[in-house]
Every structure is written in C-alpha cells, then in structure tokens.
Amino acid sequence: MDFIDPSELDAHVRAVAAGFHDEVSDERMARIHRLAYPDRAIAARDGATTVGTTSSHPFRLTVPGADVAAAGITAVTVQPTHRRRGLLRQMMRLQLDNLHERGELAAVLWASEGAIYPRFGYGLATLNGRLDADRSRMALRDPEPQGQVRLVSTEEALETLPAIYERERRQRPGFYSRSSSWWEFRTRADDAWDRRGAGPIVRAVLELGGDDAGYALYRFRHVWTRGIPEGEVHVQEALATSPVAYRELWRFLFGVDLVARVQARHLAIDDPLPLLVTEPTPLGLSTGDGLYLRLVDVGAALAARCYAGDGQITLDVADDFCPWNAGVWRLEVSGDLAQVERVDGRADLRVGVGDLASVYLGGFTFAQLERALRVDEITQGAIPRADALFRSERAPWCPESF
C-alpha cells in the first residue's frame, strides 16, 4: 500500500470507477488528468491488482472568519472481493499521517455511507438541503423582475463565474478554493456520466445594475407525457452576490419553459428560498448529511478560526486514531487573537475529535451535542460559554460534492 506513481493514474481512476460500479470514458479520463494530483492518490494492492483507493485534493477551506489549508478526500473504495481485511483503515492511516506531514489542518469529504468515517475521527460538519420543486406552484413574493440573464460559453464562464464564487466563498464556512483546472472541470463536465440522462450543461449569468451578480449551472432533462412537456431543470450550482440577485436567479430557474420540476442537490440549510416564495411546501425541500470534517491538527485548527467574542474554554479532546491531537487544550480568545495551548489539569468539557469537528464550522452547537449525549460538561456552565465562542453568523455549506 503506497502512493501511486503518475504513470499509474489511468489504472487508478479505472479502479475507482469499478469501486463505484461504474466506468470512466476517455473524455472524462482526459479531464481528470488535468485536475488530478497523483502524488496524493493511494492504492492498496493485491499483487499487481489495485483493490483499494483513496485520494485527496489540496485547497483552502473557509472556516469562520478565515480559511485554512485542507484536503478534500475523494475516491475512497475497496473492491467487493477484499472487504473486511482492514484495507480502509490502513489507507486512512497512511493518508492522515501524510496530511499531518503536509501541514494541512483539516480533511473534508462527502460520505457515500456516513457510518464509515466517524471511527477515523470524522464528524458531521454541515447539513445539505435538496429541492424537488413543483414548478407550476412556484411564485415569488415580489412579482417584479429585475436584471437580465444571459447564457454564456465555457470561455466566458471561466472569466466570469470565479469572481462571483469567491465573494461567497470568503463569507461562508464550508466553501473551498477552486483552482483553474477545477473550474475547467466544473464548467466543461459534459460526458454521459456527468449528464446522467439530462442534457448538456447550461451556464447562465445574471446581470443586475450593470454588474454580473449571480450565476447558475444547470441541465435540462426532457420528459413528455402524452405530448405534454414535463421536463426537469437539474440545478447544479446557483450563487449570487446579494439577496436580490439570488431571488432573481431563482426567478429565472423557475421560469424555464417546458418544465414541470426544478431540482437541486445542494442548498444551504439556511437558504432563503422558503421565505422568497409565496408557498414553501411545493419546494419539496429535504435535508441530509453534507460535509464530514476531520481535524488533522486540533491545536492549529482551533487557533486559525475566528470566534464570536472574548472568552476561555478548556477542552479534553479524545482522539484514538491521531494521538497527537489527544489531550487537554485551552482556547483563550481576546479580540481577534485566539491562543491555543496544551495544558495539564482539569478541563471544562470532554469531547471526541469527531464531535469537536461537528461544531468547528458552526454547523452544530455544544448544546446539541449534549442533547445527543456526545459531550461531557465537567465545569457547570461550560457548554453555553463554549457556544458563545463558537457561534457562526451563517450556517456552513458546501455547494458541490467531490
């Protein structure tokens, strides 16, 4: 088990596809080559055959008031012929040790099976909203449209979209930086695997007051029933720089012709759509798990984010998988400065590293952990004191699975 050589990337990607009971086209392989970081891909082998995989992408993860060096974990598979042999644990061990050596403070992933990762110190850090709206019943509370939407080429999208994305990324915990190759991948993704029965990707930009104020990436799926159009708009991403721009972007998406349903896989848990429409129930909103976060370096991660006020809390952190994190940590916040140090003695709270990850971005609170029997309050009043520090103005959200 080791990191692959760049010459092994094709075989590695095909092993990943097989692990997800899929295959990869030549077109998608070419795009992966422009995006992939082979030195971060790990293979478990049985002889010359790859039977387990994982990989990571380096980026900056937005945390409350700052961003940190982090790794996006992806392509985690074990072949069905080699389950229950400890391969996943070995890959996670090698990967987390490597991330620690690289100085990346956190790792994040989207879990196909969420029960797998807590044993490696990951905690649920964000919730993810989904939308399956009945388009015939969609009406916005403000009936007067503003702005103008234009459809753009890939080239114009690559010039326009990143600036809009960056404005939201700086403000929203859970977002991550995108490289130029990532943007290429995002805006050109158009083979059969990407389409999944829908049409080509559409790139729409909203202009408001003379400025580009929002964008949407979506696909259209044709559905006809006895000659009646009942198509679907599949929204992949919809971001805007202001509340008005966000409303107008969704006005456009709800107004596409030949459509019966508008669907989106990724919405923030505090999305304003239920308050923007006249009737929220037909939005068909549901909630599931989003990002799972692993604090690779607890002390540095706690020191890197900003807090909601001044104060002090001492945390006894349990971490069996990455023992360098285990111990009592004192967090003291004064103004914009957070000081974190390992100390001896009695802590205010006792918490597992995965549960600490759940509150780190502001997606959950220590009070919620207490009600779920996931934190021990040693010093009376420590939980509200900790929540006053860790509170975040906006719910964390990640707009894309990877």
C-alpha positions in Angstrom: 0.0 0.0 0.0 1.5 3.3 -1.1 1.1 6.5 -3.1 0.8 5.8 -6.8 3.2 6.9 -9.5 1.9 9.5 -12.0 2.2 6.8 -14.7 -0.4 4.7 -12.8 -3.1 7.4 -12.8 -5.2 5.8 -15.6 -5.3 2.4 -13.9 -6.1 4.1 -10.5 -9.0 6.0 -12.0 -10.4 2.9 -13.5 -10.1 1.1 -10.2 -12.0 4.0 -8.5 -14.8 3.7 -11.2 -15.0 -0.1 -10.6 -15.3 0.5 -6.9 -18.4 2.6 -7.5 -19.7 0.0 -10.0 -19.1 2.4 -12.9 -16.7 3.1 -15.8 -14.9 6.1 -17.0 -14.9 7.4 -20.5 -11.8 8.6 -22.4 -13.2 12.2 -22.3 -13.6 12.1 -18.5 -10.2 10.5 -18.1 -8.6 13.4 -20.0 -10.4 15.9 -17.8 -9.3 14.0 -14.6 -5.7 14.2 -15.8 -5.9 18.0 -15.9 -7.3 18.0 -12.3 -5.7 15.1 -10.5 -2.8 15.1 -8.1 -1.2 11.7 -8.5 1.2 12.2 -5.6 -1.9 12.3 -3.3 -3.5 9.1 -4.6 -3.1 5.9 -2.5 -3.6 2.4 -3.8 -4.0 -0.8 -1.9 -2.8 -3.7 -4.0 -3.2 -7.5 -4.2 -0.2 -8.4 -6.3 -0.4 -6.2 -9.3 -4.1 -5.5 -8.9 -5.4 -2.3 -7.3 -8.1 -3.4 -4.8 -8.5 -0.2 -2.7 -8.2 3.5 -3.4 -8.3 6.9 -1.8 -7.1 10.4 -2.9 -7.1 14.0 -1.8 -7.1 17.4 -3.3 -5.4 20.4 -1.6 -7.4 23.6 -1.2 -8.2 26.4 1.2 -11.3 25.6 3.3 -13.3 28.5 4.6 -13.8 28.5 8.4 -15.5 31.2 10.5 -13.6 34.4 9.7 -10.7 32.7 7.9 -9.6 29.9 5.7 -7.2 27.0 6.3 -5.1 24.6 4.4 -7.2 21.5 4.0 -7.6 18.3 2.0 -10.7 17.2 0.1 -10.8 13.4 0.4 -12.3 11.6 -2.5 -12.3 8.3 -4.5 -12.4 6.1 -1.4 -13.1 2.5 -2.5 -12.4 -1.1 -1.5 -13.2 -3.8 -4.1 -16.0 -6.2 -3.0 -13.5 -9.1 -3.2 -11.4 -7.5 -0.5 -13.8 -6.2 2.1 -13.3 -6.8 5.9 -9.5 -7.1 5.6 -8.6 -3.8 7.2 -7.6 -2.1 3.9 -9.7 1.1 4.5 -8.1 1.5 7.9 -4.6 1.2 6.5 -5.4 3.7 3.8 -6.9 6.2 6.3 -3.8 5.7 8.5 -1.4 6.5 5.6 -3.5 9.4 4.3 -3.9 11.2 7.7 -0.3 10.8 8.6 0.6 12.3 5.2 -1.8 15.2 5.6 -0.3 15.9 9.0 3.2 16.0 7.5 2.0 18.3 4.7 0.7 20.8 7.4 -3.0 20.5 6.3 -5.1 21.3 9.3 -8.3 19.5 8.2 -9.7 16.9 5.9 -13.3 17.0 4.5 -15.3 14.5 2.5 -18.7 13.6 1.2 -19.7 10.2 2.5 -21.5 7.6 0.4 -22.0 5.8 3.7 -21.8 8.1 6.7 -21.4 5.4 9.2 -17.9 4.5 7.9 -15.9 7.6 8.8 -16.6 8.5 12.5 -14.3 5.7 13.5 -11.4 7.6 11.8 -12.3 10.9 13.6 -14.6 12.5 11.1 -17.7 14.3 12.3 -20.8 15.6 10.5 -20.0 19.3 10.0 -22.7 20.5 7.6 -26.2 19.6 6.6 -27.2 19.7 2.9 -30.5 20.7 1.5 -32.2 19.3 -1.6 -35.0 20.7 -3.6 -37.6 19.0 -5.8 -40.0 21.8 -6.7 -43.3 21.7 -8.4 -42.7 24.4 -11.0 -46.4 25.1 -11.6 -46.8 26.3 -8.0 -43.7 28.5 -7.8 -44.3 32.2 -7.4 -42.0 34.7 -5.7 -43.3 37.1 -3.1 -42.0 40.0 -5.1 -43.6 39.8 -8.6 -41.5 42.5 -10.2 -38.5 41.0 -12.0 -35.1 42.8 -12.0 -32.0 42.2 -14.0 -31.3 40.2 -17.1 -29.9 36.6 -17.6 -27.7 35.6 -20.4 -26.4 32.2 -21.4 -22.6 32.1 -21.8 -19.9 29.9 -23.3 -17.4 27.9 -21.3 -14.8 30.5 -22.1 -17.0 33.4 -20.7 -18.0 31.3 -17.8 -14.3 30.8 -16.9 -13.8 34.5 -16.9 -17.0 35.5 -15.0 -18.0 32.8 -12.5 -14.9 32.5 -10.3 -15.2 36.1 -9.1 -18.9 35.6 -8.0 -17.9 32.3 -6.4 -15.1 33.9 -4.5 -17.3 36.5 -2.9 -19.5 33.8 -1.4 -16.5 31.6 -0.5 -15.0 34.3 1.7 -18.2 34.6 3.7 -19.5 31.0 4.0 -17.8 28.3 6.2 -17.6 25.0 4.3 -16.7 26.5 0.9 -13.3 25.8 -0.6 -11.0 27.4 -3.1 -11.1 26.3 -6.7 -8.1 26.1 -9.0 -8.3 27.0 -12.7 -8.3 23.3 -13.5 -11.2 22.7 -11.1 -13.2 25.4 -12.8 -12.4 23.8 -16.2 -13.7 20.5 -14.8 -16.8 22.1 -13.3 -17.9 24.1 -16.4 -17.0 21.5 -19.1 -18.3 18.4 -17.4 -20.4 17.0 -20.2 -20.0 13.3 -20.9 -22.6 10.7 -20.3 -21.5 10.2 -16.6 -22.0 13.9 -15.9 -25.3 14.2 -17.8 -26.9 11.1 -16.2 -29.8 11.2 -18.6 -30.1 15.0 -18.8 -28.8 17.4 -21.5 -25.7 19.5 -21.8 -24.6 21.8 -19.1 -26.1 25.3 -19.3 -24.2 28.3 -18.0 -26.4 31.3 -17.0 -25.1 34.6 -15.7 -27.4 37.2 -14.1 -26.6 40.9 -14.7 -28.0 43.3 -12.2 -27.4 47.0 -12.2 -24.7 46.7 -14.8 -22.7 44.1 -12.9 -22.5 40.3 -13.1 -24.3 39.4 -9.8 -25.0 35.7 -10.0 -24.8 32.5 -12.0 -26.4 29.1 -12.3 -25.1 25.9 -13.8 -27.9 23.5 -14.7 -29.1 20.8 -17.1 -32.4 20.2 -18.8 -34.0 16.7 -18.9 -36.7 16.2 -21.5 -39.8 14.5 -20.2 -43.0 14.2 -22.4 -46.2 12.6 -21.2 -48.9 12.1 -23.9 -47.4 15.0 -25.7 -47.3 17.3 -22.7 -43.9 18.7 -21.7 -43.0 17.8 -18.2 -39.3 18.5 -18.3 -36.9 18.9 -15.4 -34.3 21.5 -14.6 -31.4 20.0 -12.7 -29.6 22.9 -10.9 -26.0 22.0 -10.1 -25.0 25.4 -8.6 -26.7 28.7 -8.1 -24.8 31.5 -6.4 -25.3 35.3 -6.2 -23.6 38.3 -4.6 -26.7 39.8 -3.0 -30.2 38.7 -1.8 -31.9 40.5 -4.7 -29.6 38.7 -7.2 -30.3 35.4 -5.6 -34.0 35.9 -5.8 -33.8 36.9 -9.5 -31.6 33.9 -10.3 -34.2 31.6 -9.0 -36.9 33.5 -10.7 -35.1 32.6 -14.0 -34.7 29.0 -13.0 -38.3 28.6 -12.1 -39.3 30.3 -15.4 -37.6 27.9 -17.8 -40.1 26.7 -20.4 -41.2 23.0 -20.9 -40.6 22.3 -17.2 -42.6 20.6 -14.6 -40.0 20.2 -11.9 -36.9 22.1 -10.7 -34.4 20.0 -8.7 -31.3 21.0 -6.9 -28.9 18.6 -5.0 -27.1 21.2 -2.9 -28.7 24.0 -0.9 -27.6 25.7 2.3 -29.6 24.7 5.3 -30.4 28.4 5.9 -31.3 29.1 2.3 -33.8 31.9 1.9 -35.9 30.2 -0.7 -38.7 29.2 1.7 -39.2 32.9 2.5 -38.8 34.1 -1.0 -41.7 32.1 -2.5 -45.4 32.5 -1.7 -45.8 28.9 -0.7 -42.8 26.9 0.6 -44.2 23.4 0.7 -44.1 22.8 -3.1 -40.4 23.5 -3.0 -40.1 19.8 -1.8 -37.2 20.5 0.5 -35.4 17.8 2.3 -32.3 17.6 4.4 -29.4 15.1 4.6 -25.8 15.0 5.6 -23.3 17.2 4.0 -19.6 17.6 4.7 -17.8 15.3 7.1 -14.8 17.1 8.7 -11.6 15.7 10.3 -9.4 17.9 12.4 -5.9 16.8 11.4 -4.2 19.3 13.8 -6.6 20.3 16.6 -4.4 23.0 18.1 -3.6 24.8 14.9 -7.2 24.4 13.6 -8.6 26.0 16.8 -6.1 28.8 16.6 -6.8 29.5 12.9 -10.6 30.3 13.0 -12.2 33.4 14.4 -14.7 33.4 17.3 -17.8 35.3 18.2 -16.4 37.1 21.3 -13.8 37.0 24.0 -13.6 34.2 26.5 -11.8 31.0 27.5 -12.7 27.3 27.4 -10.7 24.2 28.1 -11.3 21.0 26.1 -10.3 17.5 26.8 -10.1 16.0 23.3 -10.2 12.3 22.7 -8.5 11.1 19.5 -7.5 7.4 19.3 -6.7 7.5 15.6 -4.4 10.6 15.6 -3.0 10.6 19.1 -1.0 13.8 18.6 -4.4 15.6 19.0 -5.4 13.9 22.2 -5.2 15.8 25.5 -6.4 19.0 27.2 -6.4 22.2 25.1 -7.0 25.7 26.4 -8.6 28.1 24.0 -8.4 31.8 25.0 -9.9 34.5 22.8 -9.2 38.2 23.1 -10.2 40.5 20.3 -9.1 39.0 17.0 -6.5 36.8 18.6 -7.1 33.1 19.6 -4.4 31.5 21.7 -4.4 27.7 22.0 -2.1 25.6 24.1 -1.9 22.1 25.5 -2.2 22.2 29.3 -2.3 19.9 32.3 -5.2 19.6 34.7 -9.0 19.6 34.6 -10.9 20.5 31.5 -14.3 22.3 31.2 -15.6 19.9 28.5 -14.7 16.4 27.4 -15.3 15.8 23.7 -14.3 13.4 20.9 -12.3 14.8 18.0 -15.2 14.0 15.6 -17.7 15.8 17.7 -15.4 18.8 18.0 -15.3 18.8 14.2 -19.1 19.0 14.2 -19.0 22.4 16.0 -15.8 23.7 14.4 -17.5 25.2 11.3 -20.6 26.4 13.2 -22.9 23.8 11.8 -23.8 22.3 15.2 -23.5 23.5 18.8 -22.2 22.0 22.0 -25.7 22.2 23.4 -26.9 20.0 20.5 -24.0 17.6 21.3 -25.1 17.5 24.9 -28.6 16.6 24.0 -27.2 13.8 21.8 -25.0 12.6 24.7 -21.9 13.4 22.7 -20.1 15.8 25.1 -19.5 15.8 28.8 -19.8 19.1 30.7 -17.3 19.0 33.5 -17.5 22.6 34.6 -21.0 23.9 35.1 -21.9 26.5 32.5 -19.1 25.5 30.2 -21.5 24.5 27.3 -23.2 27.9 26.9 -19.8 29.5 27.3 -18.3 27.4 24.5 -21.3 28.0 22.3 -20.9 31.8 22.8 -17.4 31.4 21.4 -18.0 29.0 18.5 -21.2 30.7 17.2 -21.2 31.4 13.5 -23.3 34.0 11.7 -24.0 31.8 8.7 -24.6 28.1 8.6 -21.7 26.3 6.9 -22.4 24.9 3.5 -20.5 23.2 0.6 -22.1 23.8 -2.8 -20.5 20.7 -4.5 -19.7 17.1 -3.7 -16.3 15.9 -4.8 
